[in-house]
Each structure stands twice: as C-alpha cells, then as structure tokens.
Amino acid sequence: MIRGKFDSSFNKKFEIMEFEVWHIWLIASIVFFILEIFLPSFVVINFGVGALFATIIAGMGGTIQWQVVVFSVTSLASFFLIRPALKKWAYRRSDKVETNMNALVGRKGVVSETIDPDKNTGRILIDGDDWKARSLDGSIIEKNKKVTVTKVDSIVMEVKET
C-alpha cells in the first residue's frame, strides 16, 4: 500500500496490485517474446516458451520447484526442437530465383536495331532497357521483331526469333 501524508480514501484508490506467481511468469514470457523481436537469434524465444509453460504450472497450483523444472526442461527442449525448425524456415533460400543478368534468360523483347552478325549490329529492348544483341543461329533479325533471350554473354544477349 502507498504510504505518506494522504487521507485514507487516497490510499484505497491507489493500492498496489498484488501479483501471483503465474502473473510474473506470464510477464516474463511476454518480455522474452518482445526481446526476440529486437534480438532475432531464436534463443530468447526459447525462454519465452519455457516461461509460458511455467505459467501454466503456476496457474494450476504447482510448487516453485516444479515451475523451475518445467521452465528449464521446456526451454531446453524448445532450444533443441523448435529453434532448428525456426532457423531453417527463416533463413531458407531459393536457388530457383535468378538475379541480375541471369534473370534475363527466357525473357521476351523487341528488336530496336536490326540484328546482323555480318555488320556486328543489333539491339533489343527488354522492359525499356536497351541491350546489345546477336542472333543465336547467326541469322538476320529485322527491327520490331519479337525475340527471346536464350543466353547472356557479358552484356550481350543471344536471342532467337519467336
């Protein structure tokens, strides 16, 4: 209770809330989950899981010894069982996604300058970007024809007419 030079009605309005043990475990669990947001290592979340299970034991009237045992066991179990699955899910990679120049293979474009291997000329437009191009089979491809990129050689696109 708040003490000081106040009248009794003030004290009745501002009594300090009494916490039960399960309240403390629940608050600890929430704090651990929030900390995991700021420290994304999948370590602190395991303590949150342990505290959540300890909350259940405390709510059922278990002794403090059982609460600590359950907290410890479930924290360790989640560290070895849940953490690897979370890491695999969070840090997954897809090798199917091509990036940079390799992403242009298979894309369609329009010839903006006639592709002629004898004159070493030819340009195509892909999504508004202008690229130097050459024909895959060495044929001449006229301006405004649609082509598909089959290979990227440095900054030169090898194309075939579609």
C-alpha positions as CSV (number, residue, x, y, z in Angstrom):
1,M,0.0,0.0,0.0
2,I,1.2,3.5,-0.7
3,R,2.3,5.3,2.5
4,G,2.6,9.0,3.1
5,K,0.6,12.1,4.2
6,F,-2.6,11.2,2.4
7,D,-6.0,10.5,3.6
8,S,-7.4,7.0,3.7
9,S,-9.6,7.5,0.6
10,F,-6.5,8.2,-1.5
11,N,-4.8,5.1,-0.2
12,K,-7.9,3.0,-1.1
13,K,-7.8,4.2,-4.7
14,F,-4.1,3.6,-5.3
15,E,-3.4,0.3,-3.6
16,I,-0.5,-1.6,-5.1
17,M,-1.7,-4.6,-7.1
18,E,-0.6,-8.0,-5.6
19,F,0.9,-10.3,-8.2
20,E,0.6,-14.1,-8.1
21,V,3.4,-16.2,-9.3
22,W,1.7,-17.1,-12.6
23,H,1.4,-13.3,-13.3
24,I,5.2,-13.0,-13.0
25,W,5.8,-16.0,-15.3
26,L,3.4,-14.6,-17.8
27,I,5.0,-11.2,-17.8
28,A,8.4,-12.8,-18.1
29,S,7.2,-14.8,-21.1
30,I,5.8,-11.7,-22.8
31,V,9.1,-9.8,-22.1
32,F,11.1,-12.7,-23.7
33,F,8.9,-12.8,-26.8
34,I,9.3,-9.0,-27.2
35,L,13.0,-9.2,-26.7
36,E,13.2,-11.8,-29.5
37,I,11.8,-9.2,-31.9
38,F,14.8,-7.0,-31.2
39,L,17.3,-9.8,-30.9
40,P,16.4,-12.1,-33.8
41,S,18.6,-15.1,-32.9
42,F,15.9,-17.6,-31.9
43,V,17.5,-18.0,-28.5
44,V,15.4,-15.7,-26.3
45,I,12.2,-17.1,-27.7
46,N,13.0,-20.4,-26.1
47,F,13.0,-18.8,-22.6
48,G,9.6,-17.3,-23.5
49,V,8.3,-20.8,-24.3
50,G,9.6,-22.1,-21.0
51,A,8.1,-19.2,-19.1
52,L,4.8,-19.8,-20.8
53,F,4.8,-23.5,-19.7
54,A,5.8,-22.4,-16.2
55,T,2.9,-20.0,-16.2
56,I,0.5,-23.0,-16.8
57,I,2.1,-25.0,-13.9
58,A,1.9,-22.0,-11.6
59,G,-1.7,-21.4,-12.6
60,M,-2.5,-25.0,-11.7
61,G,-1.0,-24.5,-8.3
62,G,2.3,-26.3,-8.8
63,T,5.2,-25.6,-6.4
64,I,8.0,-23.2,-7.3
65,Q,10.3,-26.2,-7.7
66,W,8.0,-27.7,-10.4
67,Q,7.7,-24.3,-12.1
68,V,11.5,-24.0,-12.3
69,V,11.9,-27.6,-13.6
70,V,9.2,-27.1,-16.2
71,F,10.7,-23.8,-17.2
72,S,14.2,-25.4,-17.6
73,V,13.1,-28.5,-19.4
74,T,10.8,-26.8,-21.9
75,S,13.3,-24.0,-22.6
76,L,16.0,-26.7,-23.4
77,A,13.5,-28.8,-25.4
78,S,12.4,-25.8,-27.4
79,F,16.0,-24.8,-28.0
80,F,16.8,-28.2,-29.5
81,L,13.5,-28.9,-31.2
82,I,11.9,-25.5,-32.2
83,R,15.0,-23.4,-32.8
84,P,16.4,-25.5,-35.7
85,A,13.0,-25.5,-37.4
86,L,12.6,-21.7,-37.0
87,K,16.2,-21.2,-38.3
88,K,15.5,-23.4,-41.3
89,W,12.3,-21.5,-42.1
90,A,13.6,-18.0,-41.5
91,Y,16.9,-18.4,-43.4
92,R,15.6,-20.5,-46.3
93,R,16.9,-19.7,-49.7
94,S,15.5,-20.5,-53.1
95,D,18.1,-21.2,-55.7
96,K,15.4,-21.1,-58.3
97,V,15.3,-17.3,-58.3
98,E,17.7,-15.8,-60.8
99,T,19.1,-12.4,-60.3
100,N,21.0,-9.7,-62.2
101,M,21.8,-10.6,-65.8
102,N,20.8,-14.3,-65.5
103,A,17.2,-13.2,-64.8
104,L,17.0,-12.0,-68.4
105,V,17.3,-15.5,-69.9
106,G,13.9,-16.6,-71.2
107,R,12.6,-13.0,-71.3
108,K,11.0,-11.6,-74.4
109,G,12.0,-8.4,-76.1
110,V,11.6,-6.4,-79.3
111,V,14.4,-5.7,-81.7
112,S,15.2,-2.0,-81.7
113,E,18.1,-2.2,-84.3
114,T,18.3,-4.9,-86.9
115,I,20.5,-7.8,-85.7
116,D,23.0,-8.5,-88.4
117,P,26.0,-10.7,-87.5
118,D,28.0,-9.7,-90.6
119,K,27.8,-6.0,-89.7
120,N,28.1,-6.7,-85.9
121,T,24.9,-4.7,-85.2
122,G,21.8,-5.4,-83.2
123,R,20.0,-4.1,-80.2
124,I,16.9,-5.2,-78.3
125,L,14.5,-3.7,-75.8
126,I,13.5,-5.6,-72.7
127,D,11.3,-3.7,-70.2
128,G,12.5,-0.4,-71.6
129,D,16.2,-1.3,-71.3
130,D,18.3,-1.3,-74.4
131,W,20.7,-4.3,-74.8
132,K,23.3,-5.2,-77.4
133,A,22.1,-8.5,-79.1
134,R,23.2,-11.1,-81.5
135,S,21.3,-13.9,-83.1
136,L,21.7,-17.4,-81.7
137,D,21.9,-19.1,-85.1
138,G,23.7,-16.3,-86.9
139,S,20.6,-15.2,-88.9
140,I,19.5,-11.6,-89.5
141,I,16.5,-10.5,-87.4
142,E,14.7,-7.4,-88.6
143,K,13.7,-4.4,-86.5
144,N,10.4,-4.7,-84.4
145,K,10.5,-8.5,-84.4
146,K,9.9,-10.2,-81.2
147,V,12.7,-12.2,-79.7
148,T,13.5,-14.4,-76.7
149,V,16.8,-14.2,-74.8
150,T,18.5,-17.6,-74.8
151,K,21.9,-16.8,-73.3
152,V,23.7,-13.8,-71.7
153,D,27.3,-13.3,-72.6
154,S,28.7,-10.5,-70.6
155,I,26.5,-7.6,-71.7
156,V,25.4,-9.1,-75.0
157,M,22.1,-11.0,-75.3
158,E,22.0,-14.0,-77.5
159,V,18.4,-14.2,-78.9
160,K,16.2,-16.2,-81.1
161,E,13.2,-15.0,-83.0
162,T,9.8,-16.0,-81.5
